[in-house]
């Protein structure tokens, strides 16, 4: 798919700079916003209607928030190839709606390390759902726009505004590549930290 229409977005961010403006721009153009936790509260505080991830999955957050988005109703909607009729049939059979945009940035593990958190506390700042969503959306860039950092909001908004609220394959591929670099760097930082600390 060359030009991807944006109609449904999943947002879950640690860095909330520019979030209200970006989310308002999406919602103002008819995009359904889906979120969880602090991101959902921030968007609701800005007066936006937001669907809870728990309402999508039919399952509450569990294990102190460790499990929120790891569910077929989320990842099926992120990973489906919109050019593959078999994928779309499978989604229809299971009542799963596709996503078009995934906007995620990760728990700030670097700050936990700089703050001299002990190993147990630092481990709690290792993001699991975030990298999983980012990797899934980046893999599926032919059918999905992945947004790994707020610095991309202005460019994305400009492209959508200029193209009838569609985003081209070139930008989707570029952000997918950046996303994999970011997740790789995040994992490398965690590996280095864990290997250098005593239990």
Buried (B, 14 or more C-beta within 10 A) or exposed (E): BEEBBBBBBBBBBBEBEBBBBBBBBBBEBEBBBBBBBEBBEBBBEBEBEBBBBBEBBEBEBEEEEEBBBBBEBBBBBBBBBBEEEEBBEEBEEEEBBBBBBBBBBBBBBBEBBEEEBEEEEBBEBBBBBBBBBBBBBBBBBBBBBBBBBBEBBEBBBEBBEEEEBBBBBEBBEBBBEBBBEBBEEBEEBBEEBEEEEEE
